[in-house]
Amino acid sequence: MKKRLILLIFLLVGAFYHVKSQEFVLKKGVVQDSVRINDSIPESYAVYLPSKYDPGKEWPILFAMDMQGRGKQVVHMFQEAAEEQGYIVTGSNNIHDSLSIAQNITVVSRMFNSAFSLFSINKGRAYTAGFSNGAKLASLIPSLIRPVEGVLSFGSTIPYIELLDRKNPFLFIGIVGRSDFNYLEMLDAKNKSFSTQKYLDRDRILTDNFLLSFEGEHEWPDKRYFQKGLEIFTLKAMQKGTIQKDSAYITKIYNIEFSELNDYVINNDMAAAVNLADEMLTKFKGLVDLNQLKKRTKALKKDKSYNLQNRKERKFFQKEYFIRKDYDYNLNDDVLTLNYNNLGWWNYQMGEIKKQIASPDPLEKEMGKRLLGYLNALIEDNINLELAQNPLNDEALSFLWMVKTITAPKEFSNYLKIISDSAKYEDFGTALFYLEELLKNGYENKTELYLLEHTALLRITPEFNEIIDKYLKDARYDLIEE
């Protein structure tokens, strides 16, 4: 299967071919949102050229992935860091999560070819980046399109392990919020403590692996993390000899990060200090004298505060691991058996998560946020699996929507689906219950309610209109007096 898929992708992509020439006016220092691939292919991409861009020199390039085809938006995210670090950035307007992997790779390869034909690019300094699903595509590209030296992955570990090519190893930089439900997987990968990472190490698929964490959830980080990612790419290019060492650049970054390390120690955030020290030892290897940093790192790891923080963090990680296993088992079993009686258990779990999120302990608070994100992602994955079945299992879908109203009470679409599905089978009791729950949570679109599929009979019942009148006023149909 792996060989057939890779063969299909390479047949679609091909080698770097010549694109049809087009008139293109270079604009430096601004994002251009619609560079055409060529006259015969209706595809385009956004591009940012640094204000100092000179076609007489070779420049690094970052291909940023947004799975909704929002090229201009994703390029804007990197603009500030790209200007500071001297990178070209592009983002396709035509990749989409509704397309297959092969289709998206084909679109990306055409963007690669166009960019390499139009701009002066150092072929040893091409990189990819993306957030969440965009990061997953970005991590696959080095094995299928050459040359790509590194990946900047926001909020996602490396997927599609079976498609990665050990003949084309790449640098992986993960950036993730500590409250992101993917944080544990990305941390495990960095620490080489799970099977995926052992596979990557054994087959030497990664040339190096960094993990930068920030205070946040499943979201883009502060812009300084974009700069940190590009700095690592540049420093690793100097280590490799792809570009000349710039002593002033190296010393500037080293001094800034050593100052950050001292700040962590002053604030007694020893875990962050150790993580930064380990990162610096890898990042600046062969570029500066690291003896002082090595001694500092050794002392930090012996510090009692660090060991206490480390043990406490691991305790929460272990607890979270077992809770996740409970979620996995119970959701799978509940869907198979349509165990409506267990909806109360899910409601209890949400109560526990809310307590954790409200905790004054930052580690417990982060765990609660990760568990909430994980649970909602788990339910969504199960919903998508059910939607892919033919024929559809309406009862399984309805059960999953019910669980989702517990874990994400402000996602109104789940209530609407339950109301429509229940009314379809004339289960008006269930429909009315979820109608009232919907309105209790602040839903106000009366027009959408009255147009909801399968609810024609439900809408003319006194009970429906009483609920509408109670929460929204002015029911469309007069109440029928007994």
N, C-alpha and C positions, 0 to 999 in steps of 0.2 A: 504494500500500500504506500509506504514511504517513498519507494523508488518511483512508483507511477506518478505520485503527486509532484515530486521534484522534477521529473521528466516533463510533465505537463507544463509546469511553471517555466522551465527553461525554454521549452518550445515557444511559449507565448512571449517570453521576455527576449530571448536571444542574446547575442553579445551586444556591446555598445555600438549601435548603428548610427549612421549619419542622419541627422534630422534635416528636413527641408529648410533652407534658409528663409529667414523672415526679417523684416525691418523691425529693429528694436532700439528704442532710444534709452540709453542708460541714465537712470536717475539715482544719484547717490544720496544717502541720508534720509530716504523716505521709503515707505512700503508701497511697492507697485502690486496691484491686486489681480492683474489678469494678463500674465505673459502667456501667449498662445504657444502650444506645443509645435504646431505647424499649420499650414493653411488647410490641410485635408483632415485633420483630427480635431474634433471640437472639445479639446481639453485645455485647461490652463492652470497656472499656479501663481501664487504670490511670491514676491522676492524682496529681500532687503539687502542693499549693498552699503557697506560702511561708507561714511562721508570721505574717508581717505582712500577709498578703493582706487587702485591704479592697475589697468590691464597689463602693464609692463611687469607686474609682480604676480606670484602665485599666492592664492588665498585659501584658507580653510573654508569648508562649507558644511552647514548643518541642514539636513532635510528633516523638517518637522512634520509629524503626522497628526492630523485631526480626522477622526472617523465620521465626521459629518460634512467633510469637504469644505471646512471653513479655513481656507488657506490664509487669507488676510488676517484673521483673528489669531491664529496660532503663530504666525510670523511676528505679529505685534508683541506677543508674549516675550519673545526673545530679542526684540529690537534693541533695548537698552544694553543688555549684556553683549550682544553682537557688535554694537558700536564700540563699546569699551575694549573688547577683546580682539576686534578685527576679524569677524566672521561674516561670510555670506550666509543668509538663511532663506530657505524656500519652503513653501507649504502648498500641497496640491489642493485644488478645488474640486477634485473628482473622485477621491477615494471615499468609501462609505462602508459602514458596518453591515449594510444590506447586501454588499457584494461578496463574492467568494474570495478566499485568500489569493487564488491565481489571478482573478480579475484585478484586485487591488495591487498586487505585485506588478502586474503589467502596466497599470497606470503610473505607479511610482517609477518604474524603469524608464518610461517615456519622459518623465520629469527629469530624471537623472541625465539622460542623454541630451535633453535640451539645455540643461544648466551647464553641462560640461562643454557643449558646443558654443555657448554664448559668453561664458565668463572664464576668467583666467583662474583655474583651480589647481591647487596642489593635490594630485591624485592620492597621495599618502595621507591626506588629512580630510577625508570625507566621513561625516558622522550622521547618525540619525537620532531622532528624539520624539517623544510623544507622552501623552498622559493616558493612563488606564488602558483602554483597548487600543488607543493609538500607540502606546508604549509596547504593547504586544506585537503589533505589526513592525514597529521599529526594531525590535529584537530579532525578528525573523529575517529581516532584509540582508544583514551581513552574509548569511549563508546562501543567498539567492541572487544578489546583485553585487558586483564587484566594481570598484574597491570601496569597502566601508571598514573603517578602523575602530569605531566605537559607537556605543549606544548610551543615550541619556534617557533613563526610564523613570518617569514620574508615576508613583503609585501602582507599580506592577512588577512582579518578579518575571523570570524568563519562562515563557510558555513554549509550546510546540517543540519540546526537547527532541523529539524523534526526527524533526526536519532540519536541525542544526548540523552544520558541516564542520568537522574537526579540521579540515584542510584550510578553513578560513576563520581562525580564531579572532576574537574581538574583545575590546575593553568594555566592561559593563559598569556603568555608574547608576546606582539606584538612589532615588530621592523620594522619601516617603514621610508622611505625617505619623507621629507616634500614636495617634488615635485612629489611624487608617486600619481597616480590617485586614489589609494585606501586609501590615507591618511585621507580624510574626514570621510569615513566610519569607519576606525579604531579609529579615534578621537571621533566620536559620540559614538562608543561602549564603549570606556573608560569612557566617561562622562555620560553614561547611558541615552542618550538623543534620542534613537530611539527604535522602537518596538522590534528588535532582542535582544538588551541588557536587556530590561525590562523582556522579556521572560526568558533569562538566569538567571536573578536575582530572578525572581519569583520561578522558579523551582530549584534554587540553583545548576545550572550546573557548575558554576565556583566557585572554592574556593577563587580565587583572580584574579585580572586583571591588568596587567601592560602594559604601552605603552611607548616605547623608540623611539624617532625620531632623524633623522640625516639629514644632508644637502646632498640630493641626490634624484634620481628618482626611478623608479621601478627596483631596483638592490640590490645586496648584499652590506651590509655596510662595513665599516672598521672593521678589526679583533677585535678591542677592544669591539665592541658590542656583539660579540660572547662570550667574557669573561664576560661581564655584565650579559648576559642571564644566564650563568652557575652559576654566583655568586648568582643571585636571587634564583635559584633552591636550592643551598646549604644553604643559609640563611633561606629560608622557611622550609627546612628540619630540621634545628636547632630549629626554632619556634615550629614546630610540635612535636619535640622530637624524630624524626626518627633517628637522630644522635646527639651526644653530642655537646654542645656549645663549640666553640673554640674562646675564648676571644681575642686572638691575631689576628686571622683571621677577626673577627667582627670589632675590633678597627681599623685595617689597612684599610679596605674598607670604614668604616665610615669616617675616617679622609681624605681619598682621595676624597670622594664625597663632604664632607663639603668644602674642598678646591676648588673643581670645582664650587660649588654653589657661593663661594666668587668671583671667576673669572667672572662668569656670571654677578654678581652685578657690579663689577668694569667696565665691558664692556657695562653696561647698557642694557643687554639682560635680562630684568626682567621676561619676559614670560618663558624663559628657566630656570631661577632661581626658579620660583614658581613651575614649573613642576617637577624639580629635588627635591625640598623640599617635595612636596606631595608624590613623589615616595619613598623618604627616610623614611618618617613617616610610610608608610606601610611596607617597606622592613625591617626596624630595630625594629619594634614593639616587645616589650618583650625581646629585646636583649641588648639594651642600654638605658640609661636615655635620654628621648627625650624632656625634658622640654625646654632646650635651643633652640632646633630646632623648637619646636612649637611656641615659642615667635618670632623667626626669620621669620617663615612662615607667621604668623599673620601680622607682620610688612610689609613684602613684598607685601602682598595682599592689603594693604592699600596705598601702594606707588602710587603716581600720574603717574609716568612713566609706571608702570605695567598696570594700568587701561587704559591709553591711548593706549598702545600697544595691549592690549586685545580687546578694542573696534574696533581698526583699523583692527585687524586680523578677528574678527567676521564679519565686514563689507565685507571683501573680501570673506569670506566663504559664506555669504548670496548671494552675487553677483554670485559666482560660482554655487551655488545651482540652481538659476533661469536659468543660461546659460545652464546648463546640462539638465534641463527640456526642454528647447528649442531644444536642440540637439535630445533628445529622441523623442519628438513630430514630428519634421520635418523629421527625418530619417524614422520613421515608416510610415508617410503619403507619403513621396516621393517614398518609395519602393512600397507601395500599388497602387499608381497612376502612377508610372513610370514618375515622374515629372522632366524631363530632363531640363526644364527651371529653376529649382531651383539649378542646379549645380553652377550657378553664386553666389547664396547665400552662398553655402558652401565655395566657393573660398573667398568670403568676410570674412567669419568667420575665415578662416585660416590667412587672413591678420590681423585681430584683435588679434588672438593668437600670431602671430609673434611680434606685437607691445608690447604685455604684456611680452613676454619672453625677449624682448630687454629693458624693463623698468629698470631704476636705482633703483626702489623700490624693495627690495628683496621679500616682500610679494606678490606684483603683478607678479613678475617674477615666483615665485613658483606656483601661481595660473595658469599662462599661461601654464606652463609645465604640471600641473595636467590636465588641460582641453585638451591639445593635447593628452596625454596618455589616458584619458577617451574616447575621440572621436574615436581614433583608436581602442580601445578595444570594444567600442559599435559597430563599423562597423564590426569588426571581429566576434563578437557574432551573428550579423545578417547574415553574410556570412555563418557561421556554421549552423545556423537555416535553411537557404535556401538549403544548401548542404544535409541536413537531409531529405528534402522533396522528395517524390516519386509520380509523376514524378518531375524532376527538373524544376524550373522556370528560364529559361536561361536569360530572359530579366531582372528579378529582380537581378540575380547574376551579370549581366553585369553592371547594374546601380550601384550596391554596389562597384564593382571594379573601376568604374569611380570616385566615391566619394573618394575611397582610394588613387587614384593617386593624388588627391588634398591634402589630409591630410598626406600622406606618399609618397612624390614624388620620393624617392630613392628606394622604394620597387618595383623593376622592374617586378616582377612576375605578378603584377596586369595589367600592360600595355600589357604584352604578352598574358594574358588571354583574354583581350578585343580584341586585334588584331586577335587572333585565332577565337574567337566567332563571331566577325563581318564578317570575311572572310568566315566563314561557311555559313552565310546567304547572301553572296555576297554584304554586305554593305561595299564596299571598301572605301568610303569616311571616315567613322568612323575609319576603320582600319588604313588608311594612316595618319589621324590626330594623333592617339595615337602612331603610329610608330615614327612620327617626335617628339612628346613630349618625348617619350622614349629616343631617341637619344640625344635630347637637354639636358636631365638630366644626360648624361654621360655613357649610356649603350654602350658596345663595342663588345659584343659577336655575331659576324656576323654568325658564324656557327650555333648557336642556332636559330637565326632568319630564316635562310634558311631551317631549319628542322621543323619549327613550324607547328603544325597540322592544317589542313584545309586551308593552305595558298598557295597551288600549283598555283592556277590561279592568286592570288594577286601578287606572286613573279615575274611573267613574264610581269607585266604591266610596262610601261615606268615610271609611277609616283613612284612606289615602288623603282625601281632601281635608279631613280634620287635622292630620299631621301637618299638611302644607299650611293650613290656616294658622296653626299654633306657632310655627316657626317663621313663616315667610309672609303671612297674612294674605288676604284676597285669593282664596282658592279659586281655580278657574271654573269649577262646577259647583253649583249650589249644593249644600249639604241636604241630604234626604232625611226628613224628619220621620221617625218611626210612628 
